[in-house]
Every structure is written in structure tokens, then in C-alpha cells.
């Protein structure tokens, strides 16, 4: 006998809710893929606070986080301090790891 069959005959609201949940499973992978586009819109990326010349070594105050989240994730900002930029960057410009020297 299925678990669902044990719950359906009863009129309890809680048991009906459980039966409804069991009969409509959630595909978390599919849901995550659908939300990926929204994630990029609402997450933040690292951008320069002002125009920065090529060769500048990044320090606190040079970077901030702004939307959209299509560049370097803001959670990684602290890992960028002390790194040299390869090209000039404009204020608020999205940039990538390829724009930094190792």
C-alpha cells in the first residue's frame, strides 16, 4: 500500500496537505535553473569606485559592489585587494579576472 493511499481516506486538513505535497514533488534542479537569470539581476558584482589607471594595485576603497551580478561576485572582493590591474578601468565598469595580474 502506498503512503499516499494511507493519507487520502482521512478528512484531516493536515493529512490532505501532506497528500497534496507528495503528489506534487518539487524538482529543485529545474527550479534553480529557472532562477539563474534572476540571480544575475539581483546579485552584485565588483566594480571600481572611481577611474583606475592600468598598473594600479587594488586596495580598500578602490572597489564597491553593484548590480547586476554578471561580473566578479561581490563575495570575492576581499580576494582582489593587493592585485594589479592590467588595463585602465572606468568607475562602475564591470571587469573580469582576466583584467587582473596574478
C-alpha angles and dihedrals in degrees: 000000000000122000088237091058090054092056104040100068092060119083095215113130092221092052091048089052091050091049090050091051092049092050092050108047120187119236101214094189092054091046092050091052091051091051095047093090091051091048090061091051096049102036121083132238132205115260134168116264090216139005108296125199123231112270095030115143108228119240137169110294093035094085139049137169124253139162138295106060097216096109133053107333114251090234088071096053094104090057092059098061111106094025122119121234117230098210138022113277126205122224111276092010117145111234137176139224088264087069091063132074118233 
